[in-house]
């Protein structure tokens, strides 16, 4: 925000207006209660409110991202556990087949 020496008014610079999209870049306002309807102090309050709102939104987004990452990790762990269980079941089935056939080589069959 820059004070214009000729008129004694404050102008919000375009860069600051980009940071605070609720306020357009060409607003002129007086130092006291004036034409725009805001005093210099109340405009700063608006800025601070906007900053606070953005910080809260960022914090919420970060928390949501962390929760999503935790959920993804839990899902991956569950998938790994399921894969391990499947492998164990396959090994047990193979052992049971070999035990039924009586040898480790199913191609050899005993003929009496």
Secondary structure in CASP SS format (residue, H / E / C, confidence):
PFRMAT SS
TARGET T0000
AUTHOR 0000-0000-0000
METHOD secondary structure of the structure
MODEL  1
X C 1.00
X E 1.00
X E 1.00
X E 1.00
X C 1.00
X C 1.00
X C 1.00
X C 1.00
X E 1.00
X E 1.00
X E 1.00
X C 1.00
X C 1.00
X H 1.00
X H 1.00
X H 1.00
X H 1.00
X H 1.00
X H 1.00
X C 1.00
X C 1.00
X C 1.00
X C 1.00
X C 1.00
X C 1.00
X C 1.00
X C 1.00
X E 1.00
X E 1.00
X E 1.00
X C 1.00
X C 1.00
X C 1.00
X C 1.00
X C 1.00
X C 1.00
X C 1.00
X C 1.00
X C 1.00
X H 1.00
X H 1.00
X H 1.00
X H 1.00
X H 1.00
X H 1.00
X H 1.00
X H 1.00
X H 1.00
X H 1.00
X H 1.00
X H 1.00
X H 1.00
X H 1.00
X H 1.00
X H 1.00
X H 1.00
X H 1.00
X H 1.00
X H 1.00
X H 1.00
X H 1.00
X H 1.00
X H 1.00
X H 1.00
X H 1.00
X H 1.00
X H 1.00
X H 1.00
X H 1.00
X H 1.00
X H 1.00
X H 1.00
X H 1.00
X H 1.00
X H 1.00
X H 1.00
X H 1.00
X H 1.00
X H 1.00
X H 1.00
X H 1.00
X H 1.00
X H 1.00
X H 1.00
X H 1.00
X H 1.00
X H 1.00
X H 1.00
X H 1.00
X H 1.00
X H 1.00
X H 1.00
X H 1.00
X H 1.00
X H 1.00
X H 1.00
X H 1.00
X H 1.00
X H 1.00
X H 1.00
X H 1.00
X C 1.00
X C 1.00
X C 1.00
X C 1.00
X C 1.00
X C 1.00
X C 1.00
X C 1.00
X C 1.00
X C 1.00
X C 1.00
END
